[in-house]
Amino acid sequence: MALVEVRVPDIGNFKDVAVIEILVQPGQSIKLEQSLLTVESDKASMEIPSSAAGALREMKVKLGDKLNQGDLIAVLEGAAVSSPPVPPPLPQAGEGTLSPPPLAGEGRVGEAQPVPTPAPAIAAALPPQPSPARRGGSEPSSLPHASPSVRKFARELGVPLAEVQGSGPKGRILQEDVQSFTQAVMTGAVQTQAQVQGGAGGGAFNLLPWPQVDFAQFGPIERKELARIRKISGANLHRNWVMIPHVTNHDEADITDLEALRVQLNSEQVGVKVTMLAFVIKAAAAALGKFPEFNASLDGDALILKRYCHIGFAADTPNGLMVPVLRNAGQKGVLQIAQESAELARKARESKLAAADMQGGCFSISSLGGIGGTHFTPIVNAPEVAILGLSRAYLKPVWNGQAFAPRLMLPLSLSYDHRVIDGAAAARFNAHLAALLADLRRIVL
């Protein structure tokens, strides 16, 4: 059978666009103009369609590769060739065509056909959804699995994609699914969450519109678009703050002896820099073992208790906040934790984290110790139920029974989901964590 090479078509003036999603897999039957992968520049994302039809013999690219016009992306077998399709124009920044995490699925649905404009009632029931970049989750897997063209079609109709059942491979939402959902709502067969909450007697927020201000009338301004990561994290933080009843417990840990040990280890070790964060991760893993309700997630009316312990930590990068996840923290020593967390932080700063590096977290730690502050209120990273905030350690006079002595104190700020954890449990968790940090030998007991 004939082999046909599929190459990147004319994508305008964009250079070195990154592959962020591969939509097909070897052996899959490919249709003409079916989307093969999604690429993203610093301003927008787009899908690359196939210029031929046939069986996919081999993908020549992988996630993270940089592509330009003419680069080889796939080889098809028994292919019927047509003129190279022209990909849809890149949307402007902020239009939000981010794709879900890498999953094999079928290609992009064809361009939307004209459909009746929703009636005013349905328009009110289906509030316009923000772009996936603004909705997205702390985790990419929280995005509904749909192509950018389907997302755009859903936004035009005001359809909440999270409520649409996909009929494509692996639950991928197709254009037909969006149309069927719209028809069902208009006929009254289905109610959206907005409709249900709106009729629940105060269940929905009745907020004034966001103020629209022409700031230029007051003086010179500069417009700077938010980075993609900041859009995603901002949407997650907003959702978590609104939907999770937060309470924060504040405490302090005496880390005088622990800091002395850290300094000693760094003077002895070669190639491994031990940070206070590594000690805290180890202590937090031990505390989660003693208080299993903190290593859990809500699933409707049930609580999922996890028998593994993966801990995420906030990494400050030039592009915004990222939360890589260190796996099986309780089974690793402090030196291994220090080495792996340093590598994850480096990958975060260099934008090399894979989706798997930021998934599966049980508990998160946000450290401001290198910057300053006393206490703060970190926002729980759903679907987790608790997060620990660390502020800058400081010297404090502490009474030892005979006199005041200077001790190095680490402020602890534990935010938790009050639907799962009550105040007494949070206080016990923080106190136990502080005791472990004061004397790390307690971990072996």
Backbone torsions as a table, in degrees:
resi	resn	phi	psi	omega
1	MET	NA	151.9	-178.6
2	ALA	-72.6	141.7	175.5
3	LEU	-106.1	135.4	-178.2
4	VAL	-125.2	131.3	177.1
5	GLU	-88.5	134.9	176.4
6	VAL	-107.9	124.9	-176.5
7	ARG	-119.6	164.2	179.8
8	VAL	-67.2	124.1	179.2
9	PRO	-77.7	-172.6	178.1
10	ASP	-65.5	118.1	179.9
11	ILE	-115.4	26.9	177.6
12	GLY	79.6	-144.3	-176.0
13	ASN	-92.4	12.4	-176.0
14	PHE	-82.9	134.9	-179.0
15	LYS	-123.1	147.4	174.7
16	ASP	51.4	51.5	177.1
17	VAL	-79.5	141.5	-173.8
18	ALA	-90.3	142.1	174.4
19	VAL	-80.2	117.8	-178.5
20	ILE	-111.1	-11.7	179.6
21	GLU	-157.9	134.4	173.3
22	ILE	-109.0	122.2	-169.1
23	LEU	-95.8	-8.6	-176.2
24	VAL	-132.6	172.0	179.7
25	GLN	-141.8	155.2	-178.1
26	PRO	-54.9	140.3	-178.4
27	GLY	92.9	-14.3	-178.4
28	GLN	-76.4	143.6	176.0
29	SER	-78.4	125.1	-176.2
30	ILE	-106.9	132.3	176.6
31	LYS	-92.3	159.2	176.7
32	LEU	-61.3	130.5	179.3
33	GLU	68.5	14.3	173.5
34	GLN	-72.9	139.8	-178.8
35	SER	-69.8	133.8	180.0
36	LEU	-100.1	-38.0	-177.2
37	LEU	-158.0	167.8	177.7
38	THR	-117.8	133.1	177.8
39	VAL	-118.9	160.0	-176.3
40	GLU	-142.7	133.5	171.4
41	SER	-97.6	-170.4	178.6
42	ASP	-75.8	-4.1	-177.3
43	LYS	-119.2	-28.2	-174.4
44	ALA	-163.0	175.0	177.3
45	SER	-127.3	159.3	-179.9
46	MET	-154.6	161.4	177.3
47	GLU	-101.1	143.7	177.4
48	ILE	-102.0	115.8	-178.8
49	PRO	-86.6	163.2	179.2
50	SER	-84.5	138.7	177.9
51	SER	-89.3	4.8	-178.7
52	ALA	-150.6	168.6	176.9
53	ALA	-117.8	145.0	179.4
54	GLY	158.0	-170.0	178.9
55	ALA	-88.1	133.6	-179.8
56	LEU	-75.0	113.6	-179.9
57	ARG	-86.9	-39.8	-176.6
58	GLU	-159.8	136.3	169.8
59	MET	-91.8	131.9	-176.7
60	LYS	-97.4	1.9	-179.3
61	VAL	-127.9	163.9	176.8
62	LYS	-136.6	169.7	-179.2
63	LEU	-58.6	134.9	179.0
64	GLY	94.2	-14.1	178.9
65	ASP	-64.2	150.9	176.9
66	LYS	-101.8	129.5	-175.3
67	LEU	-121.0	152.2	173.4
68	ASN	-136.0	169.4	180.0
69	GLN	-56.1	132.1	178.1
70	GLY	93.4	-10.7	179.7
71	ASP	-68.2	142.2	178.9
72	LEU	-75.3	129.1	-179.1
73	ILE	-118.9	-25.2	-177.4
74	ALA	-160.1	158.9	173.9
75	VAL	-123.8	125.8	179.5
76	LEU	-107.0	149.0	179.9
77	GLU	-113.3	137.0	-178.3
78	GLY	62.9	37.9	-170.5
79	ALA	-87.6	146.8	170.1
80	ALA	-102.5	120.2	-171.6
81	VAL	-93.7	145.0	172.2
82	SER	-131.5	178.8	175.0
83	SER	-64.7	143.5	-176.9
84	PRO	-57.0	127.0	177.7
85	PRO	-70.3	151.5	177.3
86	VAL	-96.0	122.3	-178.7
87	PRO	-66.5	155.8	177.8
88	PRO	-61.0	151.5	-178.1
89	PRO	-62.4	147.0	177.2
90	LEU	-63.5	128.7	175.8
91	PRO	-69.7	161.3	178.6
92	GLN	-74.4	159.3	179.3
93	ALA	-57.0	137.0	178.5
94	GLY	94.4	-10.9	179.9
95	GLU	-72.8	-21.9	168.6
96	GLY	78.1	68.2	175.8
97	THR	-110.6	33.1	178.0
98	LEU	-63.5	141.6	-179.8
99	SER	-100.6	161.1	177.6
100	PRO	-72.2	174.2	-176.9
101	PRO	-64.2	163.8	-172.3
102	PRO	-58.1	117.3	174.2
103	LEU	-145.0	142.8	177.3
104	ALA	-74.1	137.5	179.2
105	GLY	-162.7	180.0	-179.4
106	GLU	-87.2	174.9	-169.3
107	GLY	-73.9	-179.4	-177.7
108	ARG	-65.6	135.2	175.9
109	VAL	-67.3	147.5	-179.2
110	GLY	-60.0	166.8	-177.7
111	GLU	-58.2	145.7	-175.3
112	ALA	-64.0	134.0	173.4
113	GLN	-84.2	153.5	-179.5
114	PRO	-58.9	134.8	176.7
115	VAL	-129.3	158.1	-179.7
116	PRO	-60.2	140.4	176.3
117	THR	-67.1	131.0	-179.6
118	PRO	-56.5	145.7	177.6
119	ALA	-67.0	162.1	-179.5
120	PRO	-54.1	-35.2	-178.1
121	ALA	-65.0	-43.7	-180.0
122	ILE	-71.0	-32.9	178.5
123	ALA	-63.0	-36.9	178.5
124	ALA	-73.0	-35.5	-179.2
125	ALA	-73.6	-26.0	-179.4
126	LEU	-114.0	82.4	-178.7
127	PRO	-62.7	143.8	179.3
128	PRO	-54.9	131.2	-179.5
129	GLN	-86.7	141.9	172.8
130	PRO	-68.0	164.2	179.2
131	SER	-63.6	157.1	177.5
132	PRO	-55.3	-29.5	178.7
133	ALA	-63.7	-27.8	179.7
134	ARG	-95.6	-21.8	-178.9
135	ARG	-91.0	-28.4	-160.3
136	GLY	-43.5	172.9	178.8
137	GLY	-101.5	163.9	168.7
138	SER	-54.3	-19.0	178.7
139	GLU	-121.4	135.5	179.2
140	PRO	-59.7	-28.8	-177.6
141	SER	-66.6	-10.7	-179.6
142	SER	-77.1	-11.8	179.4
143	LEU	-75.1	138.5	172.5
144	PRO	-58.9	142.8	-176.0
145	HIS	-83.2	100.1	-179.1
146	ALA	-155.3	154.1	180.0
147	SER	-76.6	160.3	178.3
148	PRO	-56.4	-36.5	-179.7
149	SER	-66.1	-37.2	177.3
150	VAL	-69.7	-37.9	177.1
151	ARG	-61.0	-43.5	179.2
152	LYS	-63.1	-42.8	178.8
153	PHE	-61.0	-42.0	179.4
154	ALA	-66.5	-39.0	178.6
155	ARG	-63.4	-38.7	-179.8
156	GLU	-63.6	-31.8	178.5
157	LEU	-91.6	-7.9	-176.8
158	GLY	72.9	30.5	-177.0
159	VAL	-91.8	127.1	175.4
160	PRO	-76.0	106.7	-175.3
161	LEU	-60.4	-29.1	-178.3
162	ALA	-63.1	-18.9	-178.4
163	GLU	-101.4	2.4	-178.2
164	VAL	-96.0	131.8	177.7
165	GLN	-86.7	120.0	-178.9
166	GLY	-80.7	141.9	179.5
167	SER	-108.5	-2.7	179.6
168	GLY	-79.8	179.0	177.9
169	PRO	-56.0	136.3	-180.0
170	LYS	57.0	30.9	176.9
171	GLY	76.6	16.7	-178.9
172	ARG	-64.1	133.8	-178.6
173	ILE	-82.5	126.3	180.0
174	LEU	-103.7	167.4	178.9
175	GLN	-59.9	-38.0	179.7
176	GLU	-63.1	-33.2	178.3
177	ASP	-65.6	-39.8	178.5
178	VAL	-65.2	-43.0	179.3
179	GLN	-64.0	-42.0	-179.8
180	SER	-65.4	-39.1	178.8
181	PHE	-63.7	-43.2	179.5
182	THR	-61.2	-45.0	179.6
183	GLN	-63.0	-39.2	-179.5
184	ALA	-65.0	-39.3	178.9
185	VAL	-68.7	-40.2	-178.6
186	MET	-66.6	-30.4	178.8
187	THR	-88.2	-4.8	179.1
188	GLY	86.6	4.3	-179.1
189	ALA	-73.6	-24.3	-178.3
190	VAL	-133.7	142.8	173.6
191	GLN	-114.0	136.8	175.2
192	THR	-78.3	165.3	176.9
193	GLN	-61.6	-33.7	178.6
194	ALA	-64.2	-38.6	178.3
195	GLN	-67.7	-42.7	-178.8
196	VAL	-64.1	-46.2	-179.2
197	GLN	-66.8	-37.2	-178.7
198	GLY	-64.3	-26.2	179.9
199	GLY	-101.0	12.0	-174.8
200	ALA	-97.3	15.5	176.4
201	GLY	70.1	61.4	177.8
202	GLY	96.9	6.2	-179.6
203	GLY	-71.5	-24.9	-177.5
204	ALA	-103.1	154.3	177.1
205	PHE	-77.6	134.4	177.1
206	ASN	-111.1	79.9	-172.2
207	LEU	-102.2	150.7	172.8
208	LEU	-69.5	153.1	177.2
209	PRO	-60.7	150.9	177.5
210	TRP	-63.9	132.6	-176.1
211	PRO	-63.4	133.1	176.6
212	GLN	-101.6	113.8	-173.4
213	VAL	-124.6	134.3	172.0
214	ASP	-88.6	91.1	-174.6
215	PHE	-65.4	-24.4	-177.4
216	ALA	-64.9	-21.4	-179.6
217	GLN	-71.2	-15.0	-178.8
218	PHE	-99.9	-11.9	-179.3
219	GLY	158.2	179.8	-178.6
220	PRO	-63.7	142.7	178.4
221	ILE	-135.7	165.9	173.0
222	GLU	-136.5	129.5	-179.4
223	ARG	-97.1	127.2	-179.6
224	LYS	-130.4	116.8	-178.6
225	GLU	-68.5	142.4	177.7
226	LEU	-67.6	142.6	175.5
227	ALA	-66.0	155.1	-176.7
228	ARG	-57.9	-43.5	-178.7
229	ILE	-63.6	-39.1	180.0
230	ARG	-67.1	-35.3	176.4
231	LYS	-63.2	-45.2	-178.7
232	ILE	-66.0	-49.9	-178.5
233	SER	-65.0	-37.1	178.9
234	GLY	-61.9	-42.6	178.4
235	ALA	-64.8	-39.4	178.1
236	ASN	-64.9	-45.2	-179.3
237	LEU	-62.0	-41.4	179.5
238	HIS	-62.1	-47.8	179.1
239	ARG	-60.2	-46.8	-176.5
240	ASN	-65.1	-39.6	-179.1
241	TRP	-67.1	-36.7	-177.7
242	VAL	-76.8	-39.2	-170.3
243	MET	-93.2	-20.2	-178.0
244	ILE	-104.1	125.1	175.6
245	PRO	-73.3	99.3	-174.6
246	HIS	-82.7	140.1	165.9
247	VAL	-136.4	143.1	-178.7
248	THR	-122.6	128.8	176.2
249	ASN	-104.4	130.3	-178.6
250	HIS	-108.9	138.0	178.1
251	ASP	-151.5	179.6	178.1
252	GLU	-137.0	144.8	177.1
253	ALA	-117.3	135.2	176.6
254	ASP	-81.8	106.3	-176.6
255	ILE	-109.7	24.3	-178.9
256	THR	-57.5	-51.5	-178.6
257	ASP	-69.9	-35.7	-179.2
258	LEU	-66.5	-38.8	178.4
259	GLU	-66.0	-37.9	177.0
260	ALA	-63.5	-39.9	177.4
261	LEU	-65.0	-41.3	179.9
262	ARG	-60.4	-45.8	179.3
263	VAL	-62.8	-41.3	179.7
264	GLN	-64.2	-44.2	179.7
265	LEU	-62.1	-40.5	-180.0
266	ASN	-67.4	-26.3	177.1
267	SER	-78.4	-19.4	-177.6
268	GLU	-99.0	-32.7	-173.7
269	GLN	-84.7	151.5	177.1
270	VAL	-118.3	121.9	176.2
271	GLY	87.7	-6.2	178.9
272	VAL	-124.7	116.1	176.6
273	LYS	-96.7	114.9	-178.9
274	VAL	-84.3	125.6	178.1
275	THR	-108.8	162.3	176.0
276	MET	-62.9	-31.1	178.8
277	LEU	-59.0	-37.6	179.5
278	ALA	-62.4	-41.7	176.5
279	PHE	-63.6	-41.6	-178.4
280	VAL	-66.3	-39.7	177.4
281	ILE	-60.6	-44.7	178.9
282	LYS	-62.6	-44.1	179.3
283	ALA	-67.2	-39.0	179.5
284	ALA	-64.1	-39.4	178.0
285	ALA	-61.5	-40.4	177.8
286	ALA	-66.2	-40.3	179.0
287	ALA	-65.3	-37.9	178.1
288	LEU	-64.5	-32.4	176.2
289	GLY	-66.9	-33.0	180.0
290	LYS	-81.9	-28.8	-179.3
291	PHE	-122.1	79.5	-172.8
292	PRO	-63.2	-21.9	-179.9
293	GLU	-68.2	-16.2	175.6
294	PHE	-82.5	-17.8	177.4
295	ASN	-104.8	64.8	-171.6
296	ALA	-150.0	171.8	174.9
297	SER	-145.6	145.6	176.4
298	LEU	-79.0	136.5	173.4
299	ASP	-133.3	87.7	-174.1
300	GLY	67.9	-121.3	178.6
301	ASP	-95.9	7.3	-178.6
302	ALA	-111.5	154.3	177.4
303	LEU	-111.5	121.5	179.5
304	ILE	-90.7	110.5	177.8
305	LEU	-90.8	125.5	-174.4
306	LYS	-95.3	135.4	179.9
307	ARG	-95.9	12.2	175.2
308	TYR	-124.9	166.1	-175.9
309	CYS	-137.3	94.1	175.8
310	HIS	-108.7	126.4	-174.6
311	ILE	-115.9	126.6	176.9
312	GLY	-93.7	150.2	176.2
313	PHE	-136.5	139.4	-177.0
314	ALA	-72.5	129.7	178.4
315	ALA	-116.5	124.0	179.2
316	ASP	-83.4	118.3	-178.5
317	THR	-122.3	164.1	177.9
318	PRO	-59.3	-24.4	-178.0
319	ASN	-95.7	-2.4	-179.4
320	GLY	129.0	-174.9	-175.3
321	LEU	-79.0	133.0	174.2
322	MET	-130.8	152.8	-176.5
323	VAL	-126.0	84.8	173.5
324	PRO	-70.0	155.8	-174.5
325	VAL	-117.0	125.7	176.2
326	LEU	-94.1	120.2	-171.7
327	ARG	-85.8	145.8	174.6
328	ASN	50.8	50.8	-175.6
329	ALA	-61.8	-34.4	-178.0
330	GLY	-68.3	-19.6	-177.7
331	GLN	-95.3	4.7	-175.3
332	LYS	-118.3	151.9	176.3
333	GLY	-82.2	169.3	-176.9
334	VAL	-62.0	-38.9	-178.9
335	LEU	-65.6	-40.9	178.0
336	GLN	-67.4	-39.7	177.4
337	ILE	-62.1	-42.6	179.7
338	ALA	-62.1	-41.7	-178.8
339	GLN	-67.8	-46.5	-177.1
340	GLU	-70.0	-38.4	179.0
341	SER	-67.6	-35.3	176.7
342	ALA	-65.4	-39.4	178.3
343	GLU	-67.1	-41.3	177.9
344	LEU	-64.7	-39.7	178.7
345	ALA	-64.9	-38.8	177.4
346	ARG	-63.4	-44.6	178.7
347	LYS	-62.3	-36.5	178.6
348	ALA	-64.6	-44.9	-179.6
349	ARG	-64.6	-31.4	-178.5
350	GLU	-94.4	9.2	179.1
351	SER	57.2	40.7	-179.3
352	LYS	-113.9	9.8	178.8
353	LEU	-70.3	133.1	172.1
354	ALA	-83.7	163.2	179.5
355	ALA	-57.7	-37.6	-179.1
356	ALA	-65.1	-24.8	179.6
357	ASP	-71.4	-13.7	-177.0
358	MET	-119.9	16.3	-178.4
359	GLN	-117.5	157.0	173.4
360	GLY	86.8	8.5	-178.9
361	GLY	-64.7	144.7	177.1
362	CYS	-104.5	-28.0	-171.5
363	PHE	-159.0	141.5	-176.9
364	SER	-118.5	153.3	177.4
365	ILE	-128.5	128.2	177.3
366	SER	-118.2	116.3	-174.3
367	SER	-111.6	125.2	173.7
368	LEU	-110.7	16.2	-173.9
369	GLY	-59.5	-31.7	-180.0
370	GLY	-80.9	-3.8	-176.8
371	ILE	-111.8	-55.9	179.7
372	GLY	149.6	-165.7	-179.2
373	GLY	96.7	166.6	178.1
374	THR	-108.0	-71.0	175.7
375	HIS	-131.3	160.0	175.4
376	PHE	-153.7	179.7	-178.4
377	THR	-117.6	91.8	176.8
378	PRO	-68.5	151.0	-178.4
379	ILE	-93.7	130.3	-179.3
380	VAL	-58.7	136.1	-177.4
381	ASN	-95.1	90.4	-178.2
382	ALA	-57.7	144.9	7.3
383	PRO	-89.4	19.9	174.5
384	GLU	-71.4	168.2	-177.4
385	VAL	-117.5	0.4	179.8
386	ALA	-157.8	155.2	177.4
387	ILE	-147.3	142.8	-178.8
388	LEU	-108.7	129.5	175.7
389	GLY	-106.5	134.4	178.1
390	LEU	-114.5	129.8	176.1
391	SER	-106.9	-176.5	-176.4
392	ARG	-71.7	132.1	175.9
393	ALA	-69.3	147.6	-177.6
394	TYR	-145.4	155.4	177.9
395	LEU	-79.4	136.2	-176.7
396	LYS	-141.4	136.5	175.8
397	PRO	-73.3	122.9	-177.2
398	VAL	-123.2	133.3	-179.6
399	TRP	-75.2	123.4	-178.9
400	ASN	-102.8	11.8	-179.3
401	GLY	104.0	-21.0	179.7
402	GLN	-126.5	-33.2	-178.2
403	ALA	-160.9	167.1	173.6
404	PHE	-81.5	133.4	179.8
405	ALA	-128.0	144.7	178.9
406	PRO	-72.2	127.4	178.3
407	ARG	-129.0	146.2	178.7
408	LEU	-88.6	116.9	-174.5
409	MET	-111.1	134.2	178.5
410	LEU	-107.1	114.3	177.9
411	PRO	-68.5	133.1	178.5
412	LEU	-115.6	129.3	177.5
413	SER	-123.8	106.6	-177.0
414	LEU	-104.1	107.4	174.0
415	SER	-93.7	142.5	-176.2
416	TYR	-146.6	157.9	177.9
417	ASP	-81.6	112.6	-174.0
418	HIS	-71.1	-10.7	174.9
419	ARG	-72.1	-23.1	-175.9
420	VAL	-110.1	-37.5	-171.9
421	ILE	-120.5	132.3	176.4
422	ASP	-95.1	171.6	-173.7
423	GLY	-63.6	-36.8	-179.1
424	ALA	-65.3	-42.3	179.2
425	ALA	-64.0	-39.9	179.6
426	ALA	-64.5	-41.9	179.0
427	ALA	-63.9	-40.2	178.2
428	ARG	-65.7	-41.4	178.8
429	PHE	-60.7	-48.5	-178.8
430	ASN	-63.8	-40.8	178.9
431	ALA	-65.0	-40.7	178.5
432	HIS	-65.9	-42.0	178.1
433	LEU	-61.8	-42.4	178.5
434	ALA	-62.7	-38.7	179.3
435	ALA	-66.0	-38.8	178.0
436	LEU	-64.9	-39.9	180.0
437	LEU	-71.4	-30.5	177.7
438	ALA	-70.8	-31.7	179.1
439	ASP	-147.9	94.8	-173.9
440	LEU	-65.9	-12.7	177.5
441	ARG	-64.8	-20.0	179.6
442	ARG	-63.4	-21.7	-178.1
443	ILE	-63.3	-30.2	-177.2
444	VAL	-83.1	-6.1	-177.9
445	LEU	-78.0	NA	NA
